[in-house]
Amino acid sequence: MVVRAQATFALNSATKICMVSCDIAMQTDTMLAATRITHRKQPAAPGRSRPAGVAGILLLALAAGVALPGHSDARRELLTDEAKARLKAIERIHLETLALTDHGATDETGIASVAAARLKTVGYTVVSDQAQPHDVTVKVKCEERKVWEGTVRSGGDADLSDAASRLWRGPACQITYRVDGHGSEWRHEVRGDAPEAAAPTAAANGSKALARLADRLAADPFPLLLAREWGQTARLLQALENPAAPPAQKLIVIDLLGDMFAVESIPALSRTLKDRDQALVQRAANALGAIGHRDGIPVLLELLAHQETGHRLAAINGLGRLAPLHPDSGIVPALLERLPREPVPVQTEIVRALGKTTDRRILVPLRALNRTVQDRARSDSSPELKELKRSLGQALDQFDGTHSDE
């Protein structure tokens, strides 16, 4: 499954270091020998220092391209095509739960029922018996007072926005998974309320803390995060187009699809642009921009002509991300055509979008607008105009930096 051959990796890393070290040593011996022969035949010229010795030669070797393995090698996780296919095909989940209070293990039935219900909402089949057929084991460990179990094998708290925090000591559920007995570095933490005291609490208070944790777990999007982790775009699309799904869930799904660069989600995201919920429209437009595919351009250009200002702003933000990726598209002309007809706040967003490109067609219109704004700024000190002026400066400075003299 997920290949985490740490011993093999450590051996390979040590071998690399040894090979590089030996190579440097051999180069050093050769260069030192040549240096001795040369200096026996020809004395050093006045004012010229002799070679700096081994340290200088080592620096020379490193400058010539001899380098030790980088930090990225120490963090590499290999995922075979077969492993990716198996993750995408995950359907049956063995759910393993554990509930702990300050007084030890307690009944985890409530946690298990909530976690199973959440997984089923996304279409997973949940089994509680490990002997039953399953594709993956998901573990939900809930504690009244979270205990830090030490550093993980790779990564850290800064790598994942949902990674378990080392500083949190209150109630928390930590969710992990393993496939074929191989643990994953992925983890998600659901936190309860902050602890009131450092001393152990009564058993009743521990049960209350776990009950509140179960309520948090019931509203947490961890099944969607698992689907994203396993590359299950189709499952996320089903959640997006489910009429009964709450808007908050759809917002999360849209963001996840954008993070996955899921090209197959472009039709569904395009349909979302026609939704009445402006927040969904904005997120869908941003996701289309994040995916970066050309197929997202026509629907965003259509949205650019919408009568609602919020919809046009969403289109501008999405097109701003696509413009530098597709310089031969009609994005820049369309934005320039809308520029003089929009109010100042929308003009600011158009200028920012155009400033992400290196298309010189924007120079003449932006310089003309900049002169107009400079004149207006003498009598208008509104924050909106100042922001437009600042955005024009940033957009024009990437070309020649002379806009302020006009």
Helices and strands as residue ranges (DSSP letters): H 6-41, H 54-63, G 71-75, H 81-88, E 92-101, E 104-105, H 109-121, E 125-127, E 136-143, E 172-179, E 182-183, E 188-191, H 203-219, H 222-229, H 233-240, H 247-259, G 263-265, H 266-272, H 278-291, G 294-296, H 297-303, H 309-322, H 331-338, G 339-341, H 344-354, G 360-362, H 363-376, H 383-397, G 403-405
